[in-house]
Amino acid sequence: MPDKGELGWRLVAGAAAFGAGFVARKAITIGWKRAIGKEPPTNPESPEVALTEAIAWAVVMGVGMEVARLLATRAAANRWHKSTGELPSALRSAADKAKSVAS
């Protein structure tokens, strides 16, 4: 059973990742429209979508979403550290975890 701190961190990190994903999807879609000049594929798996377009959309969306999640989680971890004085246990290095167990 996770402790309150771990549960709190999971909620904060999840909310940050969700918000970042929402904003990133909108931004990526707008960027695609400007760069390509048309709407991104709504169903890249469809044979009616060119394979190159489907792959390009998958790569752009995958990288964009992961970068947004990473940045949001790091920002949330920095705020967590400033407010609690320590990183969430899920983000601490093995050496830091060993120190806290020994204390």
N, C-alpha and C positions, 0 to 999 in steps of 0.2 A: 504494500500500500504506500503510495507516494506521500511524503510529508507535505505540509501546507506550502512550504517554499517551493518545492518541486511542482506541485499542482499549480501554484500561482504563476510560476515561470512558464509552464506549458500553456496556460491560458493567454499570457501576455505574448509569447512567441507565436502562438496560433493566430491570435488577432492581428498581430503585425504582419505575418505572412499572408493572411487572407486579404487584408487591406492593400498590401503591396501587389498582390496578384491581380486584384480588381483594377487598380490604377495602371499596372503594367499592361494588362490586356487591352485597355482602352488606348493607351499610348502607342502600343505596337500596332494596333489596327489603324490608328490615324497615320502613323509613320508609313505603314504599308500602302495606304491609299495615296499618300503624297509621292512616295517613291515609285510605285508601280503604275499608279493612275487608275486603279480599279479596286473594287472590294476584295478583301482576302477570301480565300475559299472557305465556305461554311462547312463543307464536308470533304476534306482532302482525300479521304479514302475512296471517293467516287471515281470511277473510270472516266467520267466526263471532265474531270480536272486534269490538266496536263501534269505528268509526273514531275517535271522540273518545278512547276509551281507548287505542287503539294509538298515536295521535299523542302523547298525554300521556306515555305510557310512553317513547316514543322520545326526546322532548324531555328528560324528567327524566333518563333514563339517559345520553343523549349529553352533556348539560351536566355531570352529576355525574361521569362518567368523565373528561371532559377537565379539569375542575377538579382532580380527584384526581391526574391525571397531571402537571399543571402544578405543583401544590404539591410533589409528590414529587420532581420533577426539580429544582425550585428548592432544596429542602432538600438534595438530593444535591450540587448545584453549590456550595452554601455549605460543606458538609463537605469537598468536593474542594478548594475554595479555601483552607480552613483547614489542610488537610494538605499541600498542594503549594505554597501561596503564590501560585497564579495560577488563573484560571478556565480551564475546558477550552476548547480552541481553537474549538469549535463555538459557544460562548457569548460569546466576546469580540467587542467592537465592532470595526468596520472600522479605527478609529483605533488601537486597542490592537494589532490584528494588524499594522498598518503599522509601529508602533514595534518590535515584536518581530522583524520581518523586517530592519529597519534596524540593529538591534543586533548 
